[in-house]
């Protein structure tokens, strides 16, 4: 049976530790194995590339290959069909995907720990979370900035329904 690895990154707020984890099915990787991964282009997954460059996978006689693919609609069928063995995702992305009785993944490692770099960027004139009420807010529903904004709005007596929420991929936020 083909080994399956799925990973994810979870990072919520300054005061909450975020953890990026790799998930693995009941069978494990062995020396000489090739692990094929597809995951989003995101700097939080850089430790995988550093580990490759420093020879950590080679030390374990593992070959890890990867391609960048942001669209879960492409990645999860490949993962479940055995075309790829690994993906790295946020906890929110992973948990929001459809699960079946045979979804068989367990956490095997940590990639990233948030130390407070998560945040929300506002345009000029946005000085507090209440300034967002009635304005456009773009983000992914299950990502740190959106979660932190929802929490801050709630503390002020508002909710995400009080902003014009536009769901976008995190990488598109730079545009």
C-alpha positions in Angstrom: 0.0 0.0 0.0 1.3 3.4 -0.9 2.4 5.6 1.9 0.4 8.8 2.2 1.7 11.9 3.8 -0.4 15.1 4.3 0.8 18.1 6.0 -0.6 21.4 7.2 0.3 24.6 8.8 -1.8 26.1 11.6 -1.0 29.6 12.8 -3.5 31.6 14.8 -2.6 35.0 16.4 0.1 36.4 18.5 -0.8 34.6 21.7 -1.6 31.2 20.3 1.1 28.9 19.1 0.7 27.8 15.5 1.9 24.5 14.4 2.6 23.2 10.9 2.4 19.4 10.9 3.0 16.7 8.5 0.5 13.8 8.5 1.2 10.2 7.6 -1.0 7.2 7.1 -0.5 4.1 9.2 2.3 2.9 7.0 5.5 4.8 7.3 8.3 5.9 5.0 11.3 3.7 4.8 14.9 4.1 3.5 14.9 4.2 -0.3 11.4 5.5 -0.6 10.4 8.4 -2.8 7.9 10.8 -1.4 6.1 12.9 -4.0 4.6 16.1 -2.6 2.4 18.9 -4.0 1.7 22.0 -1.8 1.1 25.7 -2.0 3.8 28.2 -2.7 4.1 29.7 0.8 7.1 30.7 2.8 5.9 28.8 5.9 6.8 25.6 4.1 10.4 26.7 3.5 11.8 24.3 6.2 11.1 21.5 3.8 13.4 23.0 1.3 16.0 23.8 3.9 15.9 20.2 5.1 16.4 19.0 1.5 19.3 21.4 0.9 20.9 20.4 4.2 20.7 16.8 3.2 18.3 15.6 6.0 16.2 13.5 3.7 19.3 12.0 2.1 20.6 11.1 5.5 17.5 8.9 5.9 17.9 7.6 2.4 14.6 9.3 1.4 14.0 11.1 -1.9 11.5 13.9 -1.6 10.2 15.6 -4.7 7.7 18.4 -4.9 5.6 20.7 -7.1 3.8 23.8 -6.1 0.1 23.6 -6.5 -2.3 25.9 -4.6 -5.6 24.4 -5.6 -6.9 21.8 -3.1 -9.3 20.6 -5.8 -6.3 19.3 -7.7 -4.2 18.1 -4.7 -6.6 16.1 -2.6 -7.8 13.8 -5.4 -4.1 13.2 -6.3 -3.4 12.4 -2.7 -6.3 10.1 -2.3 -5.7 8.4 -5.7 -2.1 7.7 -4.8 -0.6 10.0 -7.5 1.1 12.1 -4.8 2.1 11.1 -1.2 2.3 14.4 0.5 0.7 17.8 0.8 1.2 20.6 3.4 -1.8 22.6 4.4 -3.1 24.7 7.2 -5.1 22.9 9.9 -8.2 24.9 8.7 -7.7 23.8 5.1 -7.2 20.2 6.1 -10.1 20.0 8.5 -12.5 21.8 6.1 -11.9 19.2 3.4 -14.4 16.4 3.0 -13.5 13.4 5.2 -14.6 9.8 4.7 -14.4 6.8 6.9 -11.2 5.7 5.3 -9.4 9.1 5.7 -6.4 7.8 7.6 -3.9 10.4 8.5 -1.9 11.0 11.7 0.4 13.8 12.8 4.1 13.0 12.5 6.0 16.3 12.7 6.1 20.0 13.2 7.3 22.5 10.5 6.5 25.9 11.9 5.7 27.6 15.2 4.1 31.0 15.0 5.8 33.6 17.2 3.6 36.5 16.5 4.2 37.3 12.9 0.6 36.8 11.9 -1.3 39.9 11.2 -3.8 41.9 9.2 -2.8 44.7 6.9 -5.2 47.6 6.6 -5.4 50.4 4.0 -4.8 54.0 5.1 -7.6 55.1 7.4 -8.0 51.7 9.0 -6.7 52.2 12.5 -8.8 49.7 14.4 -10.9 46.6 13.7 -14.1 48.7 13.9 -12.9 50.7 11.0 -13.4 47.6 8.9 -17.2 47.6 9.5 -18.9 48.0 6.1 -15.6 47.9 4.2 -14.1 45.2 2.0 -12.0 42.6 3.8 -10.2 40.0 1.7 -8.8 36.8 3.0 -9.3 33.0 3.3 -12.0 32.0 5.7 -9.8 29.6 7.7 -6.5 31.5 7.8 -4.9 33.4 10.6 -5.7 37.0 9.5 -9.4 36.2 9.0 -9.6 34.2 12.2 -7.9 37.1 14.2 -10.2 39.7 12.5 -13.3 37.7 13.4 -12.2 37.4 17.0 -11.3 41.1 17.2 -14.7 42.1 15.7 -16.5 39.8 18.1 -14.7 41.6 21.0 -16.1 44.9 19.7 -19.7 43.6 19.3 -19.4 42.9 15.5 -18.9 39.8 13.3 -17.5 39.0 9.9 -21.0 39.5 8.5 -20.5 43.2 9.4 -17.7 43.5 6.8 -17.8 42.9 3.1 -15.9 39.6 3.2 -14.2 38.7 -0.1 -12.7 35.2 -0.1 -9.4 35.0 -1.9 -6.4 32.7 -1.8 -3.7 34.0 0.6 -1.1 34.4 -2.2 -3.5 36.7 -4.0 -3.5 39.1 -1.0 -0.2 40.7 -2.3 -1.9 41.8 -5.5 
